[in-house]
Amino acid sequence: MLIEKMNNQTLASFGRILSIGGSAKPDCDNQTCMYFKRNYELALNKYGIILMECKKRKRVLKTMERHNNFIHFFEVHQGDAFVINKGVWHWATYPLNQPYLDYLVIFRSRIEEEYIQDIKLNKEIKF
């Protein structure tokens, strides 16, 4: 059996590659996280995908991406997916027992920067 290299040409009859990261320069790399973001059009639908690597850091929340008016913290287990409802505020995950945590963020539409609002909280939240 021949094992072929994976590329869009060899996969043409089966699907396509959504390339995120690789040797590309990250869209963001700071003390909180590093990420690569891409927009795709698949089967007449537009999607945004972010490959995010969150770094271990102090458990202090100073900023959130704005969507609603209350704060909860949840432990998400490895292998689980969490679907966030429209309008829910969120922020990059905090790895608890490892130096970093990788995950995918998938949007039902393109990632449009003008719709993303990072809001500094009036008071830091330690947890």
N, C-alpha and C positions, 0 to 999 in steps of 0.2 A: 504494500500500500504506500502510495506517495503522499507525503505530508507537504502541502504547499505553504509558501509564505503568505501571510495574511496582508492583503492590500485590496484596494477597491476594484482592481481589475480581476483578481482571482475570486473575489466575493460577488462579482456582478450578478450572477444568477441566484445568489442566496440572500443578499442584503447589502449593507454598506457600513463602513467604519465611521464612527463619530470620534474624531481624534481630538483629545483634550490633553493639554500639557505636552508631554514628550520633551523635545528639546526647545520648545517655545519659551519665551520670556513670560513669567507670571504677570497677570494683570494687577496683582497686589502681592506684596511680601512685606509684612511688618511683624511686630511683636506678638500679635494675636493670631494671625494666620497667613497662609499663602494660598492664592487661588488662581485658576485659569477659567475664563468664561468664554463660551461660544454660543452662537445662535445657529439653529438649523431649521431647514424646512423638510419635513418628512410627510409623505402621503397627503400633501396639500395643507398640512397643519404646521404652524411655526412653534418651535420649542427653544427654550434657553436651558443650557446645562452648565453648571459650575462644578469643577472638581476642586474640593476644598481640603486643605490640610490645616487643622487647628493645632496650635502649640500649647503645651502645658504652661500655665501661668497662675498667678495669684487669683483666687476666687473672689474677684471684685468686679461687679458690673457697673460700668460707667456710661455706656452707650447702648442704645437699642435701635433697630430698624423700625420705624414708626408704622403702627397699624391699629392699636387699641389702647385701653387705659388701665390694665392691671398686669401684674407680673407673677408668674409661676415658674418653678424650676422642675424639670423632669429628668430622670436618669433614663437614657435610651440605651438599650442593650445591643451589643454587637450582633449584627445579622438582622436587626429589626429596621423597618422603614417607618418613618413618621410623616404623615401627610398633614400639612398645616392648612387650616381653614383660611379663606380669604379674610384679610383684615387683622390677622393675629401678628402682634409685634414679636420679633425674634432677634437673636444674635448668634454669633459663632459659638459652637460648642466648646465646652471646657473638658479636655481629657482628664480623667481622674487618676488612672493607674499606669499611664504610659506617657512618653514624652510628646507624642502627637497623635492625632486622630484624623484619618482620611474618610471623606464621604462625598457623595454626589448630591447636588441640589438640582432638581429638575423643575422647570417652569412650564406651564401650559401655553405660554406665549414667549415672544422674544424678550430678552433682558433689556429693558429700556432704562438708562441711567436716570432720566428725569423723574421716574416714578419711585426711585429709591431715596429715602430720607433717613439718614443716620442722625438720631437725636441724642444730645448729651443729657443725661439725667440730672435733676436738681441735686440729688443726693446719691452718693455711691452706695451700692447694696453689696454687703459681704455675706458670703454663704459658705 
